[in-house]
Amino acid sequence: MMADYIYLIPLAPLMGFMLLFTTLGNLPKALVALVGVGSVASSAMLVLLTALEFMTLREPLSTTLYTWINVGGFSPFVSFYVDGLTLTMLSVITGVGLLIHIYSSLFMLDDKDYSRFFSYMNLFVSAMLVLVLADNLLLLFVGWEGVGLCSYLLVGFWHEDSANGAAARKAFIVTRVGDTAMAIGMFLLFAHLGTLDFAPMTAAAVSQWPEGSPTLTIACLLLLGGAVGKSAQLPLQTWLPDAMAGPTPVSALIHAATMVTAGVYLIARTHDLFLLSPFALNTVAVIGAATLLMAAFTAMTQHDIKRILAFSTISQIGYMFLALGVGAWASGIFHLMTHAFFKALLFLAAGAVIYSLHHEHNIFKMGGLRRKLPVAFWSFLIGSAALAALPFTSGFYSKDAILLSAYENAWQGPLLWGIGLLGALLTSIYSFRLVFIVFFGEAKTEPSQPAGWLMAAPLLVLCLLALVGGFIVIPVMDVFPAATGPAHDGLIAIITPAVPIVGVVIAYLIFLSHSIDISPWTDSKIGKALNRFWFSHWAMDWLYDTFIVKPYAWMAHVNRMDIVDWFYNFTADVVRFLHDQATQSQTGQLRTYAGVMVLGLAAITAIALFYGGGTAP
């Protein structure tokens, strides 16, 4: 049975990492690509076999490898579990991850650290696979931290540039805040429930805690803190735009198939706990709604092609949080899947543009590329249509389901729907702003040769998925509570898909036909002020720097001047002075050493005679 070999799914890319990392870049690049791509392809094939068995048996698959530790009744197992939710995540991670690896084999070909790149990418995929396969929170946390480590290594991959190192450290530190909250939540759950295994933990929570229990609410909010950090939601979203410092395939992997989806998966996996805490669940919805709107406004003002896509990711993850918060669990995971298709497509298409334009990132230095880079153009057009949720694209079906579910939510449903609708309008505007500026109008930078087939082939596959992915039925019906049918009137069902179309028309009139002149607004004082505010990510970095970083740095400086540090510094200075003086005696001249020895012997003799001379034998 395939259940006995589930462990091979994360093991294959882990072995690829170990081989590439230990060979220290001594393998030929062709072999490096074969190992890097082949290991993920092996995982994808194993996932396919697992899916076939799961569909045949119609029941979850599980395997236990060994007991990790056994201390004081705490005996966590290294065990893997596959249900419909896990299978969906496995398919996204390995399928989209494989396409990104194939793309990377050409995109990164000229990089001197080709082998190191693929070793990190393999480890990234392996850690994410462990995260979604784990049947307990502790093993999930191992994969969780592995993903965080790999993001640090890959964001700072080009570490010769100090800015890249700073971006990597920022991502690592900010996400550690959320991880700390998650760890405390795990401690709290174990202290009260006695287990971190998902099924027993859920059963114990249902039997022990009534709905709205303060202890459970605190535990859920702490888990939510971890999810907020990993998935770059308010207020821990500041790391993700700076993470664009890494290579473009890294950005695609982080945004589409691995790290930022981890928080969504965590909430979905522990949904039974959140259902017992209405306050925590409503908080998930509020965070998602606020984040999707904030990020959409910010994306409207950006100039860097990758940063625009980064803020779009933050916004789309916000939609997933909104879905989870209103109880539309299946819709949230559905949007996770469709988002993986079109976001990987957009990042890889952006990489093809950057690759052909000599690493240019500023969209206002591009233009007129639709005929010169046709594959990138059609990829961007289809990806942007799916991102904007235009009818009959994959993004339409998932986002439409989220917005309709939000409207039906008993707690502030119309308000949440209105926020989501405004976000959808802004999304379609900034998506096609990007398309019109980059691929239409006057050419400002002459592209070099288009990307080769190793980069084009993954784009074509993702184009197909971005168009038809909405028809894929994800097997999560037995994982989440059954959804109630929509009770809204027909007008809501018409408005929801119409708004993105309106956004495309507005973008066309402003950025392509120039029928609408917005310069009087953008040149006004309030327009300039709002533009600066949105461009600065709503001054979030300034707030962190002003109220956290600078006070902490000041406290650290003051603490270094206290009496304890003064004493130790004084001691070190005295020792250093004595050492410097002692070294002066080491001249290297034999006559000096002999003279010192004679003087020392004479001094010892004199002392002996002085103290012993008055004593009679």
C-alpha positions in Angstrom: 0.0 0.0 0.0 1.1 3.5 -0.8 0.4 4.5 2.8 3.6 2.7 3.8 5.6 4.9 1.5 4.2 8.3 2.3 7.5 9.3 4.0 9.2 9.1 0.6 7.4 12.2 -0.5 9.4 14.6 1.7 12.4 12.3 1.7 13.1 12.6 -2.1 13.8 16.4 -2.1 15.6 16.0 1.2 18.0 13.5 -0.4 18.4 15.9 -3.3 19.4 18.6 -0.9 21.9 16.4 0.9 23.6 15.3 -2.3 23.9 18.8 -3.7 24.9 20.4 -0.4 27.6 17.9 0.4 29.2 17.9 -3.1 30.0 21.6 -2.6 29.2 22.6 -6.1 31.5 20.1 -7.7 28.9 18.5 -9.9 28.3 19.6 -13.5 25.4 21.9 -13.9 23.5 19.5 -16.0 23.7 16.9 -13.2 22.8 19.5 -10.6 19.6 20.4 -12.6 18.8 16.7 -12.9 19.1 16.1 -9.2 17.3 19.3 -8.2 14.4 18.9 -10.7 14.3 15.1 -10.5 13.9 14.9 -6.8 10.8 17.2 -6.9 9.5 15.2 -9.9 9.8 12.0 -7.8 7.8 13.6 -5.0 5.2 14.7 -7.5 4.9 11.2 -8.9 4.6 9.7 -5.4 1.8 12.3 -4.7 0.0 11.1 -7.8 0.2 7.5 -6.7 -1.0 8.5 -3.2 -3.9 10.4 -4.8 -5.0 7.4 -6.8 -5.0 5.2 -3.7 -6.8 7.8 -1.7 -9.5 8.2 -4.3 -9.9 4.4 -4.5 -10.1 3.8 -0.8 -12.1 7.0 0.0 -10.4 7.2 3.4 -7.4 8.9 4.9 -3.9 7.3 4.7 -1.5 7.3 7.6 1.9 5.9 8.6 3.9 6.1 11.8 7.7 5.9 11.5 8.9 6.0 15.1 8.4 7.6 18.5 10.3 10.8 18.6 10.7 11.2 22.4 9.1 9.7 25.4 9.2 12.0 28.4 6.7 12.3 31.3 3.9 10.9 29.2 4.7 13.1 26.3 5.3 10.7 23.3 5.0 12.5 20.0 5.2 10.3 16.9 6.9 11.0 13.6 3.9 10.1 11.7 2.3 11.3 8.4 -1.4 11.7 7.6 -3.1 12.2 4.2 -6.7 13.4 3.9 -8.3 15.5 1.3 -6.8 18.8 2.7 -3.3 17.3 2.8 -3.6 15.8 -0.7 -4.7 19.2 -2.1 -1.6 20.9 -0.4 0.7 18.1 -1.6 -0.5 18.5 -5.2 0.0 22.2 -5.1 3.5 22.0 -3.5 4.9 19.3 -5.7 3.1 20.2 -9.0 3.7 24.0 -8.9 7.1 23.4 -7.2 8.2 21.1 -10.1 7.3 23.7 -12.7 9.3 26.3 -10.8 12.3 24.0 -10.6 12.1 23.3 -14.3 12.0 27.1 -15.0 14.9 27.7 -12.6 17.2 25.2 -14.4 17.5 27.8 -17.2 16.8 31.1 -15.3 19.7 30.4 -12.8 22.0 28.7 -15.3 24.6 31.5 -15.3 24.7 31.8 -11.5 28.0 30.7 -9.9 26.1 29.1 -7.0 23.8 27.0 -9.2 24.2 23.9 -7.0 23.7 25.8 -3.7 20.5 27.3 -5.2 18.9 24.0 -6.0 20.0 22.5 -2.7 18.2 25.2 -0.8 15.1 24.9 -3.1 15.0 21.1 -2.5 15.2 21.6 1.2 12.4 24.3 1.0 10.1 21.9 -0.7 11.0 19.0 1.7 10.2 21.2 4.8 6.9 22.3 3.4 6.0 18.7 2.6 6.7 17.7 6.2 4.6 20.6 7.4 1.5 19.5 5.5 2.0 15.7 6.1 2.4 16.0 9.9 -0.4 14.5 11.9 0.5 16.5 15.0 1.4 20.1 15.8 4.9 19.3 17.0 6.0 17.7 13.7 4.2 20.4 11.9 6.3 23.0 13.8 9.5 21.2 12.7 8.4 21.7 9.0 7.2 25.2 9.9 10.7 26.2 11.2 12.4 24.4 8.3 10.4 26.6 5.9 11.5 29.7 7.9 15.1 28.7 7.7 15.0 28.1 4.0 13.3 31.4 3.3 16.2 33.1 5.1 18.7 31.2 3.0 16.9 31.9 -0.3 15.9 35.5 0.2 19.5 36.3 1.1 20.8 34.0 -1.6 22.8 36.8 -3.3 24.3 37.8 0.1 27.1 39.8 -1.4 24.6 42.6 -1.6 24.1 43.9 2.0 20.5 44.9 1.1 19.7 41.2 0.4 21.1 40.1 3.7 19.0 42.8 5.5 15.9 41.5 3.7 16.7 37.9 4.7 17.2 38.9 8.4 14.0 41.0 8.3 12.0 38.0 7.0 13.6 35.7 9.6 13.0 38.0 12.6 9.5 39.2 11.8 8.3 35.6 11.2 10.0 34.5 14.5 7.5 36.8 16.3 4.6 34.8 15.0 6.4 31.6 15.5 7.0 32.4 19.2 3.3 33.0 19.6 2.5 29.7 17.9 4.9 27.9 20.2 3.3 29.4 23.3 -0.1 28.3 21.9 1.1 24.8 21.5 2.4 24.7 25.1 -1.0 25.9 26.3 -2.9 23.3 24.3 -0.7 20.5 25.5 -0.9 21.7 29.1 -4.7 21.5 29.0 -5.4 18.7 26.6 -2.4 16.5 27.1 -1.7 15.9 23.4 -0.8 17.7 20.2 -2.0 15.0 17.8 -4.8 16.6 15.7 -7.6 14.1 16.1 -7.2 13.4 19.9 -6.5 17.2 20.5 -9.8 18.1 18.7 -11.8 15.5 20.6 -10.4 16.6 24.0 -11.1 20.3 23.2 -14.7 19.5 22.2 -15.3 17.5 25.4 -13.4 19.8 27.8 -14.1 23.4 26.6 -17.4 25.0 26.0 -17.9 27.3 23.0 -16.1 30.6 23.6 -13.8 29.3 26.4 -11.3 32.0 27.3 -8.4 29.5 27.4 -9.3 28.1 24.0 -9.7 31.6 22.6 -6.2 32.5 23.8 -4.7 29.3 22.3 -6.4 30.0 19.0 -5.2 33.6 18.9 -1.7 32.4 19.6 -1.9 29.9 16.7 -3.3 32.8 14.6 -0.2 34.8 15.5 1.9 32.1 13.9 -0.3 32.1 10.8 -0.2 35.9 10.5 3.6 35.9 10.6 4.1 33.1 8.0 1.3 34.3 5.7 2.3 38.0 5.9 -0.9 39.4 7.2 -1.4 42.5 9.3 0.5 43.4 11.4 3.4 41.1 10.4 3.3 41.5 6.7 6.3 43.9 6.3 8.8 41.1 5.5 7.2 39.8 2.3 7.8 42.8 -0.1 11.5 43.0 0.9 11.8 39.3 0.3 11.7 40.1 -3.4 15.5 40.5 -3.0 15.8 36.8 -3.7 15.9 35.3 -7.2 12.6 35.4 -9.1 12.0 31.5 -8.9 12.3 31.9 -5.1 9.7 34.5 -5.1 7.4 32.3 -7.1 7.9 29.3 -4.7 7.4 31.4 -1.6 4.3 33.1 -2.9 2.6 30.2 -4.8 3.4 26.9 -3.2 5.2 27.1 0.1 5.7 29.6 2.8 2.8 32.1 2.7 0.3 29.3 2.3 1.5 27.7 5.6 -0.6 30.0 7.8 -3.7 29.3 5.8 -3.1 25.6 6.1 -2.5 25.9 9.9 -5.9 27.5 10.5 -7.6 25.1 8.1 -6.1 22.1 9.8 -7.1 23.3 13.3 -10.5 24.6 12.1 -12.3 22.5 14.8 -10.6 24.6 17.5 -11.5 27.9 15.8 -15.1 26.8 15.4 -15.2 26.6 19.2 -14.0 30.2 19.5 -16.3 32.7 17.6 -14.1 35.6 18.7 -10.9 34.0 17.3 -12.7 33.1 14.0 -14.1 36.7 13.6 -10.6 38.0 14.3 -9.3 35.8 11.4 -11.9 37.5 9.1 -11.1 41.0 10.3 -7.4 40.5 9.7 -8.0 39.1 6.3 -10.3 42.0 5.3 -8.0 44.7 6.6 -5.0 43.1 4.9 -6.5 42.6 1.5 -7.6 46.2 1.4 -4.3 47.7 2.7 -2.2 45.6 0.3 -4.4 46.4 -2.7 -4.0 50.2 -2.2 -0.3 49.8 -1.8 0.0 47.7 -5.0 -1.6 50.5 -6.9 1.4 52.8 -6.3 4.4 50.5 -6.7 6.9 50.7 -9.6 8.8 47.5 -9.1 7.2 44.6 -11.0 8.0 42.1 -8.3 6.9 44.3 -5.4 3.5 44.8 -7.2 3.1 41.0 -7.3 4.3 40.7 -3.7 1.6 43.1 -2.4 -1.0 41.2 -4.6 0.0 38.1 -2.7 -0.5 39.7 0.6 -3.9 40.8 -0.6 -4.9 37.4 -2.0 -3.8 35.7 1.2 -6.1 38.2 2.9 -9.0 36.8 0.9 -8.1 33.3 2.1 -8.1 34.5 5.7 -11.5 36.2 5.1 -12.8 32.9 3.8 -11.6 30.9 6.8 -12.9 33.6 9.1 -16.5 33.4 7.7 -16.4 29.6 7.8 -16.0 29.1 4.0 -13.2 26.6 4.6 -13.4 24.8 1.3 -13.5 28.2 -0.6 -10.4 29.4 1.2 -8.4 26.3 0.2 -9.8 26.4 -3.3 -8.5 30.0 -3.6 -5.2 28.8 -2.2 -4.9 26.3 -5.1 -6.1 28.7 -7.9 -3.8 31.4 -6.5 -0.9 29.1 -6.7 -1.5 28.6 -10.4 -1.9 32.2 -11.4 0.6 33.7 -9.0 3.4 31.2 -10.0 2.4 32.1 -13.6 2.8 35.9 -12.9 6.1 35.6 -11.1 7.6 33.3 -13.7 6.3 35.6 -16.5 7.8 38.6 -14.6 11.1 36.6 -14.4 11.0 36.1 -18.2 10.5 39.9 -18.7 13.3 40.7 -16.2 15.6 38.1 -17.8 15.0 39.6 -21.3 15.4 43.2 -20.1 18.8 42.8 -18.5 17.4 42.5 -15.0 15.2 45.7 -15.2 12.5 45.8 -12.5 10.9 49.3 -13.0 7.7 49.0 -15.0 8.0 52.6 -16.2 11.2 51.6 -18.0 9.4 48.8 -19.9 6.7 49.0 -22.5 5.7 47.7 -25.9 6.8 44.1 -25.1 3.7 42.2 -26.3 5.1 41.5 -29.8 8.7 41.1 -28.7 7.9 38.7 -25.8 4.7 37.0 -26.8 4.9 34.1 -24.4 5.5 36.5 -21.5 2.7 38.7 -22.7 0.0 36.0 -22.9 1.2 34.5 -19.7 0.9 37.9 -18.0 -2.5 38.6 -19.6 -4.0 35.3 -18.5 -2.4 35.5 -15.0 -3.7 39.0 -14.5 -7.1 38.0 -15.6 -7.1 35.2 -13.1 -5.8 37.5 -10.4 -8.5 40.1 -11.2 -11.0 37.2 -11.0 -12.5 37.9 -14.4 -15.3 35.5 -15.3 -14.3 32.0 -16.5 -10.8 32.2 -15.1 -9.7 30.0 -12.1 -9.5 33.0 -9.8 -13.1 34.0 -10.6 -14.6 30.8 -9.2 -12.7 30.8 -5.9 -12.9 34.5 -5.2 -16.6 34.7 -6.1 -17.3 31.8 -3.7 -15.4 33.7 -0.9 -17.3 37.0 -1.5 -20.7 35.3 -1.6 -19.9 33.4 1.6 -18.7 36.6 3.3 -22.0 38.3 2.4 -24.0 35.5 4.1 -21.9 35.5 7.3 -24.0 36.2 10.3 -21.4 38.6 11.8 -20.9 41.7 9.8 -21.5 39.9 6.5 -22.4 42.8 4.2 -19.5 44.9 5.6 -17.0 42.1 5.0 -18.4 41.6 1.5 -18.1 45.3 0.7 -14.5 45.4 1.8 -13.8 42.3 -0.3 -15.6 43.9 -3.3 -13.5 47.1 -3.0 -10.4 44.9 -2.9 -11.5 43.1 -6.0 -12.0 46.4 -7.8 -8.5 47.6 -6.8 -7.0 44.2 -7.8 -8.3 44.4 -11.3 -7.1 48.0 -11.7 -3.5 47.4 -10.5 -3.3 44.0 -12.4 -4.2 45.6 -15.7 -2.2 48.7 -14.9 0.7 46.4 -14.9 -0.3 44.7 -18.2 -0.9 48.0 -20.0 2.3 49.7 -18.9 4.6 46.8 -19.4 3.3 45.3 -22.7 1.6 48.3 -24.5 2.7 51.8 -25.4 6.2 52.9 -26.3 9.1 50.5 -25.8 11.7 52.0 -23.4 14.1 49.1 -23.1 15.1 46.8 -25.9 14.8 43.1 -24.8 17.4 40.6 -25.5 16.5 37.1 -26.8 13.3 35.6 -25.4 13.4 33.0 -22.7 14.2 29.4 -23.8 11.8 26.5 -23.8 12.7 25.4 -20.3 11.2 28.7 -19.1 8.4 28.8 -21.7 7.1 25.3 -21.1 6.2 25.9 -17.4 4.5 29.1 -18.4 2.3 27.4 -20.9 1.2 24.7 -18.4 0.4 27.4 -15.8 -1.6 29.3 -18.4 -3.8 26.3 -18.8 -4.2 25.8 -15.1 -5.0 29.5 -14.6 -7.8 29.2 -17.1 -9.3 25.8 -16.2 -8.2 25.4 -12.6 -11.5 26.6 -11.4 -13.1 23.4 -12.6 -10.9 21.2 -10.4 -12.8 19.6 -7.6 -10.7 19.5 -4.4 -11.4 16.5 -2.1 -12.1 18.4 1.1 -15.8 17.6 1.6 -15.1 15.2 4.4 -12.6 17.5 6.1 -14.7 20.5 6.8 -18.3 21.1 7.9 -20.8 21.1 5.1 -21.4 24.5 3.7 -24.9 26.0 3.7 -26.4 27.0 0.4 -26.4 30.7 -0.6 -29.4 32.7 0.5 -28.6 36.0 -1.1 -30.6 37.6 -3.9 -29.7 37.6 -7.5 -28.4 41.1 -7.5 -25.5 40.2 -5.2 -24.6 37.4 -7.6 -24.5 39.8 -10.4 -22.5 42.6 -8.7 -19.7 40.3 -7.4 -18.4 39.2 -10.8 -19.2 42.6 -12.5 -16.9 44.7 -10.3 -13.6 43.2 -11.6 -14.8 43.9 -15.2 -15.4 47.5 -14.2 -11.9 47.6 -12.8 -10.4 46.5 -16.1 -12.3 49.2 -17.9 -11.1 51.8 -15.5 -7.5 50.6 -15.9 -7.9 50.7 -19.7 -9.3 54.3 -19.7 -6.5 55.6 -17.4 -3.4 53.7 -18.5 -3.9 52.7 -22.1 -6.4 54.9 -23.9 -5.7 57.8 -21.5 -9.3 58.9 -21.8 -9.3 59.7 -18.1 -6.6 62.1 -16.8 -5.8 61.5 -13.2 -2.9 63.9 -13.0 -4.9 66.7 -11.4 -5.7 64.4 -8.6 -2.2 62.8 -8.3 -0.5 66.2 -8.5 -2.7 67.7 -5.8 -1.4 67.9 -2.2 -3.8 65.3 -0.9 -3.1 63.1 -3.9 0.7 63.3 -3.3 0.2 62.7 0.4 -1.9 59.6 -0.2 0.4 58.3 -2.8 3.4 58.6 -0.4 1.4 57.0 2.3 0.3 54.0 0.2 3.6 53.7 -1.5 5.3 53.4 1.9 3.1 50.4 2.8 0.9 52.6 4.9 4.0 53.7 6.9 4.2 50.3 8.5 8.0 50.1 8.3 8.2 53.6 9.8 6.0 52.6 12.6 8.1 49.5 13.4 11.3 51.5 13.1 10.0 54.3 15.3 8.3 52.4 18.1 10.1 49.1 18.2 13.5 49.1 16.5 14.9 52.5 17.7 13.7 52.1 21.3 15.1 48.6 21.4 18.5 49.8 20.0 18.5 52.7 22.6 17.8 50.2 25.4 20.6 48.0 24.2 23.0 50.9 24.1 22.0 52.0 27.6 22.3 48.5 28.9 25.8 48.2 27.6 26.8 51.2 29.9 25.7 49.7 33.2 28.0 48.9 36.2 28.3 45.2 35.3 29.4 45.9 31.8 31.8 48.6 33.1 33.4 46.2 35.5 33.9 43.5 32.9 35.2 46.0 30.4 37.6 47.4 33.0 38.9 43.9 33.8 39.4 43.2 30.1 41.2 46.4 29.6 43.6 45.7 32.6 44.3 42.2 31.3 44.9 43.5 27.8 47.3 46.1 29.2 49.3 43.6 31.2 49.4 41.3 28.2 50.8 44.1 26.0 53.4 44.9 28.6 54.4 41.2 28.9 54.8 40.8 25.2 57.4 43.6 25.2 59.8 41.3 27.0 59.7 38.8 24.2 62.5 40.2 22.1 63.7 37.0 20.5 67.3 37.8 21.5 69.1 34.9 23.4 71.4 37.3 25.3 68.4 39.1 26.7 66.8 35.8 27.9 70.1 34.7 29.4 70.6 38.0 31.2 67.0 37.8 32.7 67.7 34.3 33.8 70.9 35.4 35.6 69.2 38.3 37.2 66.3 36.1 38.3 68.7 33.5 39.8 70.6 36.3 41.6 67.3 37.7 43.0 66.2 34.3 44.3 69.6 33.7 45.9 69.5 37.1 47.6 66.0 36.5 49.0 67.1 33.1 50.3 70.1 34.4 52.0 68.1 37.3 53.5 65.4 35.2 55.0 67.6 32.2 55.8 70.7 33.9 56.9 69.6 34.5 60.6 68.7 30.9 61.3 71.3 28.7 63.0 71.7 25.3 61.5 
